[in-house]
Structures are given as structure tokens and as C-alpha cells.
Amino acid sequence: MNIREAQIEDIETMFEIRTSVTENHQSREEISELGITPETVTQMLQNDCCAWIADIDGKSIGFSIANATDKTIFGVFVLPSFEGRGVGKALVQKAEEWLFSQNIEEIWLLTGNDPSLRAYGFYLHLGWKPAGVIKDGDMEGEMKFVKAVYRNSST
């Protein structure tokens, strides 16, 4: 598996991956209603966001995107046929590394607050800590997770 920084020409692929997932599935129309379009993602990548694409044998199988201004991992999505192979973990780690390299000491993300959701357990497994349920508009019932930078005591 290769992980590379996403480029503007990868945005359509990111939308294809995003709309392929089974858990937390949203159509392009639903995503657009939230203000997430190819144009807004282009603006994000040109400003305060960075994204990564995971490829296997030239096929894009997942992506993550992080926002430095909001100090968040905005999204992590993997094609269903590649779940459970470490792709999501590697993409989260890339986003974490980039955010921490931006001198951010605490980052967060939102996911469903139902412990039976795969994403909920996935983030716990990666060392993220639940920080409470968000009850505001589109975020109703979302769990906020936080992760603080861990400084190496020998440096």
C-alpha cells in the first residue's frame, strides 16, 4: 500500500470512495446538501486542509482529509472491499502526523455516538478519547473524540 498526498485531480476519486461506504453512507446529493462539493473540497485543499490517498497496485482504495484551522480530521473513508486491512489506520496516522506538525497539540473528530458502530471502536483502538456528544443541528448525536500530541520525553 502506498499513501500519497491527494491532489486536486483526486477529488472525484475521493467522492467515489466516500459514496461507496456502507456504514455512514451518504449519497452525493446528501453530501452536497451539507455544502461538500468538488468545488468546496478544492477550496479546502488550497487553503487549510490536506488529504491523503491510499493506493494498492495503482487503485485508490481510501482517503483521509484534515483541517488545520479547525484542528480536525474531517473524514476517513475506505472502499468496503479493503476494510480491515490497516488502510484506515494508516490514513488516520497520516492526518494525525500532519496536524501535529502544524503545531496543533489537540485534534478532534466527529463520528456517531453509538458504541456498536465500527468507527466508534476503531477510534478508541487508535487511542482517541471520547469527549462528549454533540447536540447541534446536523451534528445531533455525534461523538466528539480528542487526541493530544504525545511528546517523546527523550527529546
PyMOL commands that place a pseudoatom at each C-alpha (Angstrom):
pseudoatom trace, name=CA, resn=MET, resi=1, chain=A, elem=C, hetatm=0, pos=[0.000, 0.000, 0.000]
pseudoatom trace, name=CA, resn=ASN, resi=2, chain=A, elem=C, hetatm=0, pos=[1.176, 3.479, -0.849]
pseudoatom trace, name=CA, resn=ILE, resi=3, chain=A, elem=C, hetatm=0, pos=[-0.148, 6.627, 0.825]
pseudoatom trace, name=CA, resn=ARG, resi=4, chain=A, elem=C, hetatm=0, pos=[0.346, 9.880, -1.013]
pseudoatom trace, name=CA, resn=GLU, resi=5, chain=A, elem=C, hetatm=0, pos=[-0.840, 13.432, -0.656]
pseudoatom trace, name=CA, resn=ALA, resi=6, chain=A, elem=C, hetatm=0, pos=[-4.057, 13.992, -2.586]
pseudoatom trace, name=CA, resn=GLN, resi=7, chain=A, elem=C, hetatm=0, pos=[-4.113, 16.403, -5.491]
pseudoatom trace, name=CA, resn=ILE, resi=8, chain=A, elem=C, hetatm=0, pos=[-6.986, 18.395, -6.985]
pseudoatom trace, name=CA, resn=GLU, resi=9, chain=A, elem=C, hetatm=0, pos=[-7.346, 15.744, -9.703]
pseudoatom trace, name=CA, resn=ASP, resi=10, chain=A, elem=C, hetatm=0, pos=[-8.058, 13.145, -6.950]
pseudoatom trace, name=CA, resn=ILE, resi=11, chain=A, elem=C, hetatm=0, pos=[-11.231, 14.875, -5.754]
pseudoatom trace, name=CA, resn=GLU, resi=12, chain=A, elem=C, hetatm=0, pos=[-13.586, 12.873, -7.985]
pseudoatom trace, name=CA, resn=THR, resi=13, chain=A, elem=C, hetatm=0, pos=[-11.987, 9.658, -6.712]
pseudoatom trace, name=CA, resn=MET, resi=14, chain=A, elem=C, hetatm=0, pos=[-12.469, 10.862, -3.136]
pseudoatom trace, name=CA, resn=PHE, resi=15, chain=A, elem=C, hetatm=0, pos=[-16.187, 11.357, -3.815]
pseudoatom trace, name=CA, resn=GLU, resi=16, chain=A, elem=C, hetatm=0, pos=[-16.421, 7.879, -5.369]
pseudoatom trace, name=CA, resn=ILE, resi=17, chain=A, elem=C, hetatm=0, pos=[-14.807, 6.353, -2.277]
pseudoatom trace, name=CA, resn=ARG, resi=18, chain=A, elem=C, hetatm=0, pos=[-16.953, 8.437, 0.097]
pseudoatom trace, name=CA, resn=THR, resi=19, chain=A, elem=C, hetatm=0, pos=[-20.204, 7.359, -1.532]
pseudoatom trace, name=CA, resn=SER, resi=20, chain=A, elem=C, hetatm=0, pos=[-19.169, 3.672, -1.630]
pseudoatom trace, name=CA, resn=VAL, resi=21, chain=A, elem=C, hetatm=0, pos=[-19.066, 3.101, 2.132]
pseudoatom trace, name=CA, resn=THR, resi=22, chain=A, elem=C, hetatm=0, pos=[-21.807, 1.130, 3.862]
pseudoatom trace, name=CA, resn=GLU, resi=23, chain=A, elem=C, hetatm=0, pos=[-21.579, 2.494, 7.418]
pseudoatom trace, name=CA, resn=ASN, resi=24, chain=A, elem=C, hetatm=0, pos=[-22.306, 6.238, 7.448]
pseudoatom trace, name=CA, resn=HIS, resi=25, chain=A, elem=C, hetatm=0, pos=[-23.279, 6.096, 3.776]
pseudoatom trace, name=CA, resn=GLN, resi=26, chain=A, elem=C, hetatm=0, pos=[-24.299, 9.352, 2.143]
pseudoatom trace, name=CA, resn=SER, resi=27, chain=A, elem=C, hetatm=0, pos=[-25.134, 9.995, -1.482]
pseudoatom trace, name=CA, resn=ARG, resi=28, chain=A, elem=C, hetatm=0, pos=[-23.550, 12.803, -3.470]
pseudoatom trace, name=CA, resn=GLU, resi=29, chain=A, elem=C, hetatm=0, pos=[-26.802, 14.716, -3.067]
pseudoatom trace, name=CA, resn=GLU, resi=30, chain=A, elem=C, hetatm=0, pos=[-26.743, 14.337, 0.712]
pseudoatom trace, name=CA, resn=ILE, resi=31, chain=A, elem=C, hetatm=0, pos=[-23.095, 15.385, 0.869]
pseudoatom trace, name=CA, resn=SER, resi=32, chain=A, elem=C, hetatm=0, pos=[-23.838, 18.378, -1.347]
pseudoatom trace, name=CA, resn=GLU, resi=33, chain=A, elem=C, hetatm=0, pos=[-26.665, 19.447, 0.979]
pseudoatom trace, name=CA, resn=LEU, resi=34, chain=A, elem=C, hetatm=0, pos=[-24.003, 19.669, 3.708]
pseudoatom trace, name=CA, resn=GLY, resi=35, chain=A, elem=C, hetatm=0, pos=[-22.000, 22.020, 1.482]
pseudoatom trace, name=CA, resn=ILE, resi=36, chain=A, elem=C, hetatm=0, pos=[-19.416, 19.415, 0.482]
pseudoatom trace, name=CA, resn=THR, resi=37, chain=A, elem=C, hetatm=0, pos=[-18.938, 19.583, -3.279]
pseudoatom trace, name=CA, resn=PRO, resi=38, chain=A, elem=C, hetatm=0, pos=[-15.944, 19.154, -5.585]
pseudoatom trace, name=CA, resn=GLU, resi=39, chain=A, elem=C, hetatm=0, pos=[-15.636, 22.949, -5.600]
pseudoatom trace, name=CA, resn=THR, resi=40, chain=A, elem=C, hetatm=0, pos=[-15.630, 23.286, -1.808]
pseudoatom trace, name=CA, resn=VAL, resi=41, chain=A, elem=C, hetatm=0, pos=[-13.138, 20.437, -1.432]
pseudoatom trace, name=CA, resn=THR, resi=42, chain=A, elem=C, hetatm=0, pos=[-10.886, 22.151, -3.987]
pseudoatom trace, name=CA, resn=GLN, resi=43, chain=A, elem=C, hetatm=0, pos=[-11.024, 25.324, -1.899]
pseudoatom trace, name=CA, resn=MET, resi=44, chain=A, elem=C, hetatm=0, pos=[-10.293, 23.342, 1.255]
pseudoatom trace, name=CA, resn=LEU, resi=45, chain=A, elem=C, hetatm=0, pos=[-7.205, 21.715, -0.266]
pseudoatom trace, name=CA, resn=GLN, resi=46, chain=A, elem=C, hetatm=0, pos=[-5.961, 25.090, -1.498]
pseudoatom trace, name=CA, resn=ASN, resi=47, chain=A, elem=C, hetatm=0, pos=[-6.293, 26.651, 1.943]
pseudoatom trace, name=CA, resn=ASP, resi=48, chain=A, elem=C, hetatm=0, pos=[-6.110, 24.969, 5.327]
pseudoatom trace, name=CA, resn=CYS, resi=49, chain=A, elem=C, hetatm=0, pos=[-6.654, 21.285, 4.555]
pseudoatom trace, name=CA, resn=CYS, resi=50, chain=A, elem=C, hetatm=0, pos=[-4.560, 18.370, 3.422]
pseudoatom trace, name=CA, resn=ALA, resi=51, chain=A, elem=C, hetatm=0, pos=[-5.755, 14.986, 2.177]
pseudoatom trace, name=CA, resn=TRP, resi=52, chain=A, elem=C, hetatm=0, pos=[-4.125, 11.624, 1.517]
pseudoatom trace, name=CA, resn=ILE, resi=53, chain=A, elem=C, hetatm=0, pos=[-4.992, 8.807, -0.857]
pseudoatom trace, name=CA, resn=ALA, resi=54, chain=A, elem=C, hetatm=0, pos=[-4.200, 5.152, -0.167]
pseudoatom trace, name=CA, resn=ASP, resi=55, chain=A, elem=C, hetatm=0, pos=[-3.363, 3.198, -3.330]
pseudoatom trace, name=CA, resn=ILE, resi=56, chain=A, elem=C, hetatm=0, pos=[-2.786, -0.501, -3.921]
pseudoatom trace, name=CA, resn=ASP, resi=57, chain=A, elem=C, hetatm=0, pos=[-1.449, -1.526, -7.321]
pseudoatom trace, name=CA, resn=GLY, resi=58, chain=A, elem=C, hetatm=0, pos=[-2.467, 1.844, -8.758]
pseudoatom trace, name=CA, resn=LYS, resi=59, chain=A, elem=C, hetatm=0, pos=[-6.043, 1.623, -7.444]
pseudoatom trace, name=CA, resn=SER, resi=60, chain=A, elem=C, hetatm=0, pos=[-7.216, 4.307, -4.998]
pseudoatom trace, name=CA, resn=ILE, resi=61, chain=A, elem=C, hetatm=0, pos=[-8.852, 2.498, -2.070]
pseudoatom trace, name=CA, resn=GLY, resi=62, chain=A, elem=C, hetatm=0, pos=[-9.231, 5.117, 0.657]
pseudoatom trace, name=CA, resn=PHE, resi=63, chain=A, elem=C, hetatm=0, pos=[-8.611, 8.673, 1.733]
pseudoatom trace, name=CA, resn=SER, resi=64, chain=A, elem=C, hetatm=0, pos=[-8.403, 10.938, 4.748]
pseudoatom trace, name=CA, resn=ILE, resi=65, chain=A, elem=C, hetatm=0, pos=[-8.675, 14.700, 4.973]
pseudoatom trace, name=CA, resn=ALA, resi=66, chain=A, elem=C, hetatm=0, pos=[-7.675, 17.028, 7.815]
pseudoatom trace, name=CA, resn=ASN, resi=67, chain=A, elem=C, hetatm=0, pos=[-8.339, 20.699, 8.530]
pseudoatom trace, name=CA, resn=ALA, resi=68, chain=A, elem=C, hetatm=0, pos=[-5.611, 22.670, 10.334]
pseudoatom trace, name=CA, resn=THR, resi=69, chain=A, elem=C, hetatm=0, pos=[-7.795, 25.684, 11.120]
pseudoatom trace, name=CA, resn=ASP, resi=70, chain=A, elem=C, hetatm=0, pos=[-10.484, 23.564, 12.771]
pseudoatom trace, name=CA, resn=LYS, resi=71, chain=A, elem=C, hetatm=0, pos=[-7.878, 21.142, 14.212]
pseudoatom trace, name=CA, resn=THR, resi=72, chain=A, elem=C, hetatm=0, pos=[-9.888, 18.196, 12.942]
pseudoatom trace, name=CA, resn=ILE, resi=73, chain=A, elem=C, hetatm=0, pos=[-9.721, 15.029, 10.968]
pseudoatom trace, name=CA, resn=PHE, resi=74, chain=A, elem=C, hetatm=0, pos=[-12.584, 15.869, 8.640]
pseudoatom trace, name=CA, resn=GLY, resi=75, chain=A, elem=C, hetatm=0, pos=[-13.031, 12.382, 7.210]
pseudoatom trace, name=CA, resn=VAL, resi=76, chain=A, elem=C, hetatm=0, pos=[-11.562, 8.907, 6.718]
pseudoatom trace, name=CA, resn=PHE, resi=77, chain=A, elem=C, hetatm=0, pos=[-13.141, 6.550, 4.198]
pseudoatom trace, name=CA, resn=VAL, resi=78, chain=A, elem=C, hetatm=0, pos=[-12.071, 3.175, 2.762]
pseudoatom trace, name=CA, resn=LEU, resi=79, chain=A, elem=C, hetatm=0, pos=[-13.639, 1.121, -0.008]
pseudoatom trace, name=CA, resn=PRO, resi=80, chain=A, elem=C, hetatm=0, pos=[-15.660, -1.661, 1.663]
pseudoatom trace, name=CA, resn=SER, resi=81, chain=A, elem=C, hetatm=0, pos=[-13.667, -4.412, -0.066]
pseudoatom trace, name=CA, resn=PHE, resi=82, chain=A, elem=C, hetatm=0, pos=[-10.462, -3.090, 1.574]
pseudoatom trace, name=CA, resn=GLU, resi=83, chain=A, elem=C, hetatm=0, pos=[-11.755, -2.639, 5.135]
pseudoatom trace, name=CA, resn=GLY, resi=84, chain=A, elem=C, hetatm=0, pos=[-9.930, -4.450, 7.924]
pseudoatom trace, name=CA, resn=ARG, resi=85, chain=A, elem=C, hetatm=0, pos=[-6.520, -4.320, 6.211]
pseudoatom trace, name=CA, resn=GLY, resi=86, chain=A, elem=C, hetatm=0, pos=[-4.955, -1.367, 8.052]
pseudoatom trace, name=CA, resn=VAL, resi=87, chain=A, elem=C, hetatm=0, pos=[-5.830, 1.219, 5.409]
pseudoatom trace, name=CA, resn=GLY, resi=88, chain=A, elem=C, hetatm=0, pos=[-7.945, 3.368, 7.731]
pseudoatom trace, name=CA, resn=LYS, resi=89, chain=A, elem=C, hetatm=0, pos=[-5.324, 3.224, 10.479]
pseudoatom trace, name=CA, resn=ALA, resi=90, chain=A, elem=C, hetatm=0, pos=[-2.578, 4.345, 8.094]
pseudoatom trace, name=CA, resn=LEU, resi=91, chain=A, elem=C, hetatm=0, pos=[-4.746, 7.195, 6.775]
pseudoatom trace, name=CA, resn=VAL, resi=92, chain=A, elem=C, hetatm=0, pos=[-5.612, 8.386, 10.293]
pseudoatom trace, name=CA, resn=GLN, resi=93, chain=A, elem=C, hetatm=0, pos=[-1.932, 8.322, 11.235]
pseudoatom trace, name=CA, resn=LYS, resi=94, chain=A, elem=C, hetatm=0, pos=[-1.039, 10.480, 8.204]
pseudoatom trace, name=CA, resn=ALA, resi=95, chain=A, elem=C, hetatm=0, pos=[-3.693, 13.011, 9.182]
pseudoatom trace, name=CA, resn=GLU, resi=96, chain=A, elem=C, hetatm=0, pos=[-2.554, 12.995, 12.821]
pseudoatom trace, name=CA, resn=GLU, resi=97, chain=A, elem=C, hetatm=0, pos=[1.102, 13.479, 11.855]
pseudoatom trace, name=CA, resn=TRP, resi=98, chain=A, elem=C, hetatm=0, pos=[0.247, 16.397, 9.591]
pseudoatom trace, name=CA, resn=LEU, resi=99, chain=A, elem=C, hetatm=0, pos=[-1.971, 18.105, 12.154]
pseudoatom trace, name=CA, resn=PHE, resi=100, chain=A, elem=C, hetatm=0, pos=[0.622, 17.706, 14.903]
pseudoatom trace, name=CA, resn=SER, resi=101, chain=A, elem=C, hetatm=0, pos=[3.285, 19.063, 12.514]
pseudoatom trace, name=CA, resn=GLN, resi=102, chain=A, elem=C, hetatm=0, pos=[1.153, 22.227, 12.271]
pseudoatom trace, name=CA, resn=ASN, resi=103, chain=A, elem=C, hetatm=0, pos=[1.896, 22.873, 15.982]
pseudoatom trace, name=CA, resn=ILE, resi=104, chain=A, elem=C, hetatm=0, pos=[-1.538, 21.656, 16.991]
pseudoatom trace, name=CA, resn=GLU, resi=105, chain=A, elem=C, hetatm=0, pos=[-1.480, 19.889, 20.329]
pseudoatom trace, name=CA, resn=GLU, resi=106, chain=A, elem=C, hetatm=0, pos=[-5.040, 18.585, 20.446]
pseudoatom trace, name=CA, resn=ILE, resi=107, chain=A, elem=C, hetatm=0, pos=[-7.049, 17.370, 17.488]
pseudoatom trace, name=CA, resn=TRP, resi=108, chain=A, elem=C, hetatm=0, pos=[-10.597, 16.103, 17.271]
pseudoatom trace, name=CA, resn=LEU, resi=109, chain=A, elem=C, hetatm=0, pos=[-13.054, 14.335, 15.039]
pseudoatom trace, name=CA, resn=LEU, resi=110, chain=A, elem=C, hetatm=0, pos=[-16.745, 13.535, 14.998]
pseudoatom trace, name=CA, resn=THR, resi=111, chain=A, elem=C, hetatm=0, pos=[-18.388, 10.174, 14.500]
pseudoatom trace, name=CA, resn=GLY, resi=112, chain=A, elem=C, hetatm=0, pos=[-21.617, 8.507, 15.521]
pseudoatom trace, name=CA, resn=ASN, resi=113, chain=A, elem=C, hetatm=0, pos=[-22.027, 8.089, 19.279]
pseudoatom trace, name=CA, resn=ASP, resi=114, chain=A, elem=C, hetatm=0, pos=[-23.304, 4.521, 19.110]
pseudoatom trace, name=CA, resn=PRO, resi=115, chain=A, elem=C, hetatm=0, pos=[-20.627, 2.182, 20.571]
pseudoatom trace, name=CA, resn=SER, resi=116, chain=A, elem=C, hetatm=0, pos=[-21.826, -0.581, 18.225]
pseudoatom trace, name=CA, resn=LEU, resi=117, chain=A, elem=C, hetatm=0, pos=[-20.601, 1.435, 15.211]
pseudoatom trace, name=CA, resn=ARG, resi=118, chain=A, elem=C, hetatm=0, pos=[-17.319, 0.203, 13.758]
pseudoatom trace, name=CA, resn=ALA, resi=119, chain=A, elem=C, hetatm=0, pos=[-15.945, 3.750, 13.581]
pseudoatom trace, name=CA, resn=TYR, resi=120, chain=A, elem=C, hetatm=0, pos=[-16.546, 4.300, 17.296]
pseudoatom trace, name=CA, resn=GLY, resi=121, chain=A, elem=C, hetatm=0, pos=[-14.470, 1.260, 18.275]
pseudoatom trace, name=CA, resn=PHE, resi=122, chain=A, elem=C, hetatm=0, pos=[-11.910, 1.987, 15.555]
pseudoatom trace, name=CA, resn=TYR, resi=123, chain=A, elem=C, hetatm=0, pos=[-11.055, 5.409, 17.008]
pseudoatom trace, name=CA, resn=LEU, resi=124, chain=A, elem=C, hetatm=0, pos=[-10.921, 4.045, 20.553]
pseudoatom trace, name=CA, resn=HIS, resi=125, chain=A, elem=C, hetatm=0, pos=[-8.497, 1.362, 19.326]
pseudoatom trace, name=CA, resn=LEU, resi=126, chain=A, elem=C, hetatm=0, pos=[-6.268, 4.086, 17.837]
pseudoatom trace, name=CA, resn=GLY, resi=127, chain=A, elem=C, hetatm=0, pos=[-6.029, 5.919, 21.163]
pseudoatom trace, name=CA, resn=TRP, resi=128, chain=A, elem=C, hetatm=0, pos=[-8.711, 8.540, 20.684]
pseudoatom trace, name=CA, resn=LYS, resi=129, chain=A, elem=C, hetatm=0, pos=[-10.747, 9.540, 23.729]
pseudoatom trace, name=CA, resn=PRO, resi=130, chain=A, elem=C, hetatm=0, pos=[-14.493, 10.293, 23.733]
pseudoatom trace, name=CA, resn=ALA, resi=131, chain=A, elem=C, hetatm=0, pos=[-15.132, 13.904, 24.694]
pseudoatom trace, name=CA, resn=GLY, resi=132, chain=A, elem=C, hetatm=0, pos=[-18.918, 14.051, 24.713]
pseudoatom trace, name=CA, resn=VAL, resi=133, chain=A, elem=C, hetatm=0, pos=[-21.942, 14.046, 22.477]
pseudoatom trace, name=CA, resn=ILE, resi=134, chain=A, elem=C, hetatm=0, pos=[-22.565, 16.985, 20.163]
pseudoatom trace, name=CA, resn=LYS, resi=135, chain=A, elem=C, hetatm=0, pos=[-26.234, 18.049, 20.016]
pseudoatom trace, name=CA, resn=ASP, resi=136, chain=A, elem=C, hetatm=0, pos=[-26.332, 20.813, 17.447]
pseudoatom trace, name=CA, resn=GLY, resi=137, chain=A, elem=C, hetatm=0, pos=[-28.190, 20.697, 14.128]
pseudoatom trace, name=CA, resn=ASP, resi=138, chain=A, elem=C, hetatm=0, pos=[-26.551, 18.326, 11.637]
pseudoatom trace, name=CA, resn=MET, resi=139, chain=A, elem=C, hetatm=0, pos=[-24.224, 17.096, 14.375]
pseudoatom trace, name=CA, resn=GLU, resi=140, chain=A, elem=C, hetatm=0, pos=[-27.059, 15.722, 16.546]
pseudoatom trace, name=CA, resn=GLY, resi=141, chain=A, elem=C, hetatm=0, pos=[-25.933, 12.503, 18.188]
pseudoatom trace, name=CA, resn=GLU, resi=142, chain=A, elem=C, hetatm=0, pos=[-22.313, 12.720, 17.069]
pseudoatom trace, name=CA, resn=MET, resi=143, chain=A, elem=C, hetatm=0, pos=[-19.483, 11.767, 19.405]
pseudoatom trace, name=CA, resn=LYS, resi=144, chain=A, elem=C, hetatm=0, pos=[-16.566, 14.166, 19.655]
pseudoatom trace, name=CA, resn=PHE, resi=145, chain=A, elem=C, hetatm=0, pos=[-13.223, 12.398, 20.064]
pseudoatom trace, name=CA, resn=VAL, resi=146, chain=A, elem=C, hetatm=0, pos=[-9.965, 14.100, 21.007]
pseudoatom trace, name=CA, resn=LYS, resi=147, chain=A, elem=C, hetatm=0, pos=[-6.351, 13.088, 20.817]
pseudoatom trace, name=CA, resn=ALA, resi=148, chain=A, elem=C, hetatm=0, pos=[-3.482, 15.002, 22.361]
pseudoatom trace, name=CA, resn=VAL, resi=149, chain=A, elem=C, hetatm=0, pos=[0.030, 15.040, 20.944]
pseudoatom trace, name=CA, resn=TYR, resi=150, chain=A, elem=C, hetatm=0, pos=[2.355, 12.722, 22.799]
pseudoatom trace, name=CA, resn=ARG, resi=151, chain=A, elem=C, hetatm=0, pos=[5.756, 14.242, 23.267]
pseudoatom trace, name=CA, resn=ASN, resi=152, chain=A, elem=C, hetatm=0, pos=[8.773, 11.952, 23.405]
pseudoatom trace, name=CA, resn=SER, resi=153, chain=A, elem=C, hetatm=0, pos=[10.401, 12.539, 26.798]
pseudoatom trace, name=CA, resn=SER, resi=154, chain=A, elem=C, hetatm=0, pos=[13.886, 11.931, 25.349]
pseudoatom trace, name=CA, resn=THR, resi=155, chain=A, elem=C, hetatm=0, pos=[13.692, 14.954, 23.011]
for i in range(1, 155): cmd.bond("trace and resi %d" % i, "trace and resi %d" % (i + 1))
show_as sticks, trace
zoom trace
